Amino acid sequence: MSWLLVPLAGLLGAVLTTQIATNTELGKALGNPYIPAAANMASGLIITAILTWAMTPEWPSREVMRGAPWYLWAAGGVLGVTYLTGNILLAPKLGAGALVALVVAGQLIFSVLLDNFGWFGFAQHPAGVARLAGCCLMIAGVFLVSRF
């Protein structure tokens, strides 16, 4: 792994936490936690469409696009809305630290399962002692940050 990518990944964590905070604040200001999710997805669609148009020199053929299973076209949007709306609803109740700790722990544990079993096309990487210990340490970190 290139160590130059590490600070960029850390920056993405800060971006994600800021997104949670701004969407939560918009939900409070509007008195509705669902409008920020819609605004987020709408602005994201516009920006993604511009980026895709600008950065895609050659589009896949219609046959290739039709060959992708239907659920792959919908899954990202459904999962994205679930994640985004869940964050907006949970952030005021849990606080930013606890929410992010729980989300990251969930991501790590599920990622280790994905790798171990090779689900969703990931290459298999066994969940050895070091990875399982890392998951346990992450869970311990959740308790320390959350103080449940």
Summary of the structure (lengths in Angstrom):
residues: 148
radius of gyration: 18.3
end to end distance: 35.0
largest distance: 52.8
contacts: 344
relative contact order: 0.09
helix: 82%
strand: 0%
